Amino acid sequence: MNTQELIDIEDKYFINTFTRQPIVLDHGEGIKVWDIDGNEYYDFLAGIAVNCLGHNHPRLVKAIQDQAEKLIHISSIYYNEPATVYAKKLIDATSFDRIFYSNSGAEANEGAIKLALKYTGKSEILYCGSSFHGRTILTLAVTDHPEYSAPYAKNMPKGFKKVEYGNLESIKEAITAETAAIIIEPIQGEGGVNVPSKEFFKGLESLCKEKGILLIVDEVQSGFGRAGSLFAHELFDIKPDIMTMAKGIGGGVPMGGILATEEVATGFVPGDHGTTFAGGPLVAAAANVVFDELTSEGFLDNVNEVGNYFKDELIKLQEKYDLIAEVRGKGLIVGVELTQPGGEFVDKFREKGFLINCTVGNVLRFVPPLIASKEDIDKLIVAFDELLSS
Ligand SMILES: *Cc1c(COP(=O)(O)O)cnc(C)c1O
C-alpha cells in the first residue's frame, strides 16, 4: 500500500485521537529513519524521547531477538531473570530500594499516587502548573491541561491541588494536614522544556521533610540519560521518596516503573497493586542493554557535550533572529521558545528531512537519540538557519 492509501485507511478505522504527520515510517538506523517512499529523516524526536539508543541498535536488537526465542511473557506470578537482574542494577545506581514495574508512564504515575496515598493514609496530592503526568483519569487530575479533563469534570477524582512550578512559596501555602505528596517533573517536557533551579529543588526537598510529605519525581521524560545524568533529579542533588519512569527505559519497548525507598515501599502489601504484562522478560532484556549502554564509559559525557554544543549553536541563531525568544534545556532535552506559533516549523523541518515537534504551541522540542553527534547537530542548525532566514 502507498502512503495515501495507508493514511486513508487509518483515518477511517482508528478512533480519532491523534493528529499525525503525513509520512509512514518504515525503518531506521542510528539517528536516521526512512519512510516507505524512501525519504530520509534525522530523527530529533526519537519517538518522543524514547529511542535513546537510536534505531536498529545492534546490541538492543540482539537482546530482544535472543529473549524472544526463550520467553516473551510469563505474567507476574513467576520470577524471571532479566527483570530481577535489572532491578538490582537500577537500584544499585540510585538512592531507591525497591521497584514496581509498569507498562507506561501514566501507569507508573497512577501507581505512585496510590502508593503515596496508601503509605501516608492522607488524602491530598499537590501537582504543578504546566505539568504533564499522563492521560488516565487519575493522571489527568495531576496534569495541568484543564481542556483534557473538562469533559470528565463530574467524574474527576478529588484531593488534587495545583501549585506553581518552581515556586516554593506557592507550595508552602498549599500544604495542609492532609497533604500526602507532591508529584513533580525535575524538568518539564510537554510543558515546554522548563528547568527550575537547584535552590528550588533543595528547598522543596527540605520542605517535604519538614512537613512530612512525600516527594514524587516523574522522570518519565527526563530520565535515562536524557538530561545528561542517569536521572535528572541527580542534577539538583535531591533524594526523592518515589520516582516514576518510562519512555527511554527500554529503548523503545513499552515499559515503565516506580522506584521507592524501603520505608515508603512498605505502603504496599500483596494484593494492593498489580499488572499482567509489566516487568516481563522481553522488555527487561531490552532495559538491561539500555542501562549497560547508558552507564558505559563516556556515554553520558557525550550527551552533555553534544547537548551543550547544541544549545550554544541555537543561542547563536537566537542572536541572529528575533523569532527565537529563548533556548533552554539540559543534555539532549532542548526547547526553543519562539515568538510565534511553532506548528509551521514542524512541517518545514520535515520537508527538509528533520523530525521534531512543538509543545505548548510555540516551543520547538528537540529530543534526539542520545547517540546524536555534533555532525548531526550541525545538519539541523544549518536547516534551522535556512528556515529562519526565509
Ligand atoms: C510522556 C509522559 C508521561 C506519560 O507517559 P505514557 O507512557 O504516555 O503514559 C508522564 N509523565 C511525563 C513527564 C511524560 O513526559
Ligand as a Chemical Component Dictionary entry (heavy atoms), coordinates in Angstrom:
data_LIG
# 
_chem_comp.id                   LIG 
_chem_comp.type                 NON-POLYMER 
_chem_comp.pdbx_formal_charge   0 
_chem_comp.three_letter_code    LIG 
# 
loop_
_chem_comp_atom.comp_id 
_chem_comp_atom.atom_id 
_chem_comp_atom.alt_atom_id 
_chem_comp_atom.type_symbol 
_chem_comp_atom.charge 
_chem_comp_atom.model_Cartn_x 
_chem_comp_atom.model_Cartn_y 
_chem_comp_atom.model_Cartn_z 
_chem_comp_atom.pdbx_ordinal 
LIG C1 C1 C 0 5.034 11.025 28.403 1  
LIG C2 C2 C 0 4.925 11.376 29.831 2  
LIG C3 C3 C 0 4.031 10.707 30.691 3  
LIG C4 C4 C 0 3.035 9.698  30.178 4  
LIG O1 O1 O 0 3.659 8.543  29.741 5  
LIG P1 P1 P 0 2.817 7.486  28.846 6  
LIG O2 O2 O 0 3.801 6.364  28.654 7  
LIG O3 O3 O 0 2.433 8.180  27.584 8  
LIG O4 O4 O 0 1.647 7.090  29.661 9  
LIG C5 C5 C 0 4.046 11.018 32.027 10 
LIG N1 N1 N 0 4.902 11.932 32.515 11 
LIG C6 C6 C 0 5.767 12.590 31.739 12 
LIG C7 C7 C 0 6.723 13.575 32.342 13 
LIG C8 C8 C 0 5.811 12.345 30.362 14 
LIG O5 O5 O 0 6.660 13.013 29.580 15 
# 
loop_
_chem_comp_bond.comp_id 
_chem_comp_bond.atom_id_1 
_chem_comp_bond.atom_id_2 
_chem_comp_bond.value_order 
_chem_comp_bond.pdbx_ordinal 
LIG C1 C2 SING 1  
LIG C2 C3 SING 2  
LIG C2 C8 DOUB 3  
LIG C3 C4 SING 4  
LIG C3 C5 DOUB 5  
LIG C4 O1 SING 6  
LIG O1 P1 SING 7  
LIG P1 O2 DOUB 8  
LIG P1 O3 SING 9  
LIG P1 O4 SING 10 
LIG C5 N1 SING 11 
LIG N1 C6 DOUB 12 
LIG C6 C7 SING 13 
LIG C6 C8 SING 14 
LIG C8 O5 SING 15 
# 
